[in-house]
């Protein structure tokens, strides 16, 4: 299999540490210092050898070495606690890492108890080298996450976060999962199922909903026990960090630390409601029946969205004369026509709203009010709970059911302009009429948008030329690079420099090698043409005015 990349190894460290409740940096340090044994997958190990119930063949791959190293470190910590080690002997609160004393104890080696079937033997290693490798890893992780050198205050922030959880728990799936993970790590269990079994959740005949009710009750009861029993041991510390990470839906342990140091609250982030709010908006056109209370809900949401002071101001913006509704004796025909016109204007707006939504507080308030009025709910708090219920159902709903998130509605594209400009580009539209190449392909999906008209014109010109090649070959071309604004200091490298002008692209074509494409284009392509020895299926072209050929 060959050696893994550093990123692949790091992922294994992070996952194993999260399962075992240890600090992942110690695993990377063991790999760096131990560098043994040689493994069957082409990697080198972390000094983990057979012991007790663990056989040699169970340890002969790198993922297995990582897994058993994590379990063995966990087992070692438990033995030291039983031997009288205090939390301060194991964990340095200020520096946010294991103590020097504990790392040196790891370096001395350890054989797991025979009663622990998940841990093995950790061979001795160089104490000074292991400590330095561990400190280097901790520092690198902290620097990458922008964390301060001192983490004083983190423990207090963890407990403050925990204290607020019960009133912030709305039984959302990610919240429930965060609490179950905290229970699992706190009790040093290996699986989600084991954590639920620990909470003594009985199976109920009523089905999954009843089980969730019981689980929620047990979790609410367990949280205060965590707070009262917290002693600062490493696995307890990691349990609360993991809880914070999953609760806040953050991408790493270090991001959780940063959030806690900034005193982020576990209260519900209103951004979490957006999926449910947009689902309501998307269903409005299909469920609208022209009833008065429905129309009133839409007009009120429109008013709040646009921050109009009065309903009359909103009616004017929707193209309706508000005086019609205050006239002493309006004709029924006028009323009917106005209602039809108003309904059409409102539905047009709600069709467009998902693309208009930029998650501002004012826009969100307008949609919360829509939810309350549309569903005839008495209070904003009840409307909020209604949206939370929607989110729970959306998380587990079968595709195409009423509870599932509706698919986004396609909106009609603007009219194709006579000439493309930086302000009129449409990603999914062909660059040239009836052409095969879109602006999405030219701009890497909109990542690199042309900075000026000259670049737009260059892309159009190249699209016209490459379309001729595509038509001659009568096979789809797959673009890997076209326009990009990466800094290129060496302007003598014409092949690369042309990308920043919109004047070059690299592509491949299924069924052909880069050489075949090169030979096909060479006789008649008037601009630059290149191929790559290291990438045998790619071909490069640019639209320079003179012929140029190269192999790289």
TORKOLFI-117481 format. One record per residue (C-alpha): x, y, z. Coordinates in steps of 0.05 Angstrom, whole numbers, plus 5000, padded with zeros to 4 digits. Example, Ala and Ser with C-alpha at 12.3 -4.5 7.8 and 13.67 -1.06 7.14 Angstrom:
524649105156 527349795143 
This chain:
500050005000 505850475013 506451025064 500651475082 500952225075 501652645137 494452875128 491952155126 495851985189 493252605225 486052405209 487251725240 490252055302 484352535310 479151985301 482551495348 483552035401 476252245396 474051525406 478651415466 478452085500 485852245496 489852825466 491352665393 498153015394 501152455435 499651955380 503452375329 509152425377 509451665387 509651565311 515452055305 519551765362 517951015360 518450895285 517450145295 515449595279 515249535203 508149395182 504948975127 501749585095 508449915082 508050385142 512050395207 508750315274 508150695340 511550205387 505349795400 506749055410 502448445428 500348345500 495047965538 489347835489 492248265432 495647845378 501148065330 496548015269 491848515301 497349035302 500548975234 497349565199 498050305214 490650425230 490949855280 497250135312 493750805321 487450495349 491150065400 495950625418 490051065436 486750515478 493450355511 494551085531 487551105559 488750465599 495350755625 491951385650 486750975687 492150565721 495851195743 489351485771 488250855811 495450915835 493951595863 495752085808 491652715810 489053105751 494653615758 499753045753 496852865685 494353505653 497454195649 491454665649 495255295630 498854975571 492954545549 496953895545 499453295583 504553445637 511953325625 511752795680 506252405646 509552425577 516052175609 512051615641 509451425573 516551405547 518350895601 513450405568 507250065593 503749385591 496249405596 492549005649 490248315627 483148515643 483249055589 482048705521 482849355481 489949555502 496749255487 504049365504 507350045492 514849975484 519650455517 522351055478 526951655485 523652085539 526752745517 525152605444 517952415459 516753035502 519653495449 515653165393 509253225435 510553965451 512054105378 505453785356 501454165409 504654825387 503354685313 496054535326 495255155369 498655595317 494455325261 488155475301 490556155325 490255955398 493956345452 499956055488 496256035555 489555685560 488155925630 480656005637 478955435590 476754975647 472055505675 469255635605 467954885596 464054855661 460255495645 458355215577 456054565610 451854935661 447755285607 446254655567 439754415599 435955055582 438955055511 437254335494 431854285441 432753545425 435753695358 439553085330 446353415333 445153645404 443052955426 449052645392 453653135428 450852945496 451252195482 458552285460 459952665525 456952085565 460951575525 467651925535 466152105608 464851365622 470551145576 466050725533 467650535461 460950585426 454751005420 450550395438 454550275501 453250995523 445850915513 445950255551 449550595608 443951105612 439250505621 434550695565 429350145561 426549935494 419450185487 413649885449 411450575427 417350615379 423151085366 419751725389 418451435458 425751205461 428051915445 423752195500 426951725550 433851865523 432852615528 430552545600 436652125618 441352615584 438353215620 439352845686 446552655669 449053365652 448753625724 452553005747 458153165699 458653865727 458853635799 463853065787 468753445743 475753365770 479853575710 482352885690 484452855616 478652415594 473752885628 476953485595 476653145527 469352945538 467253665549 471453915489 468153385445 461353585472 462754315454 465254135385 459253715367 454254185400 456954795362 458054375299 465354585295 470554245251 475854095303 477754035376 481954665370 475955045341 472054835403 477555115448 477455775409 469855815416 470255695491 475656215500 471156715465 465556515513 460956265459 454356065489 450855405475 444455785461 441355625394 444555985336 438856265295 442656075232 440655365250 433455545234 434855765163 433755085131 426855035163 425055755145 427155665072 423155015069 416855405090 418255935038 419155414983 412455085000 408555744999 407255764924 404855034923 400255104984 397655804972 390055804963 388756554960 385456575029 385357225066 389556995124 394756705077 395057345037 395757755100 401557305123 405257415057 404158165056 406558235128 412857825113 414058255051 413158885093 418158665146 423058415094 423159095059 422559475125 416459855103 413060275156 405960105134 402059585097 400060115045 407360235029 408259485015 402059464971 404860034929 411459654922 407459044899 403959464846 397259534882 393560184895 392060154971 386460674963 382360134930 381359794997 379160435032 374160664979 367060695005 364060264950 369259914907 366759464852 367458714862 371158664796 376459164819 377258794885 377958124849 382958384798 387058714852 387158064893 389457674831 394858184816 397158204889 397457444894 401657404831 406457934856 407157594924 408256904894 413457184846 417057484906 416856834945 419456444885 425556894884 426456954960 431056354971 436156684925 435057364957 436057115028 442657355058 441257145130 440657835160 436857915225 431458325191 430257805137 430157245188 425157625231 420657705170 420756955158 419556795231 413457245228 411256895164 411756225201 407556485258 402056775214 402156235161 401255695214 396456105256 401056055317 399656505376 406656715398 413656785368 416156275419 411155765393 413255925322 420555795342 418655115372 414854955308 421155075268 425254655315 420354085305 421154175230 428654105237 427953455276 423453165223 427753405166 433853055196 430652365191 425252445137 425051975077 426352295010 420252604976 416052595039 412553225065 417553265123 423753235078 427153885056 424054084989 428754114930 430654834911 426355124857 429655294791 429156024773 428856284702 435656544678 436457264656 436457404582 443057264549 446657934537 449158154469 456058194499 458657874562 461458334615 464258194685 457458394714 453057964669 456357274671 451756674682 455556074706 451355524675 450555864607 454855704546 460156224534 458656244459 451656124430 450255374423 457255234450 459554674495 463555064547 460355464603 462656034647 462755534705 468255144669 472055774652 471856044724 472455404765 465255444785 465556184800 471756154844 475756584795 471357134766 474257574710 477058224738 475758644676 472858654606 479358454572 479457794609 472157664592 473657784518 479757324521 475556764551 470356854496 475656844442 478756204470 471855884476 470756014402 477355684384 476855084430 469754964406 472654834337 477254304366 471553984404 467153974342 472653664300 473853104351 466353044366 467852854438 466753234504 472753614531 473453634607 476654274632 481454224691 484254944688 482155574653 482056274682 485156374751 488156974787 493756624824 499857054832 504956904777 511457284787 515156974728 511757284668 516756924622 512856284637 507956414582 504055764591 502255914663 501756674655 496456584602 491656284654 491356954690 489357284624 483756794610 487656604549 489455874565 486355224588 488154514604 483353944588 482753194580 478252774536 475952074556 479051534513 485051934490 491952074518 494952774520 499652564464 493852364419 490353034432 496853404419 498053044353 490853164332 491353914345 498554034324 497554114248 492254644251 492054974321 494955664309 496455844382 500255514438 499854764448 503054344503 503153674537 505753394602 510352804614 507952754686 500552804669 499552354608 492252514596 492453274598 493153744540 494454504543 492255034493 492455784491 490156314442 496756674429 497656974360 503556544340 504855794340 508455514401 509554794420 512454494484 512953864527 513753934602 
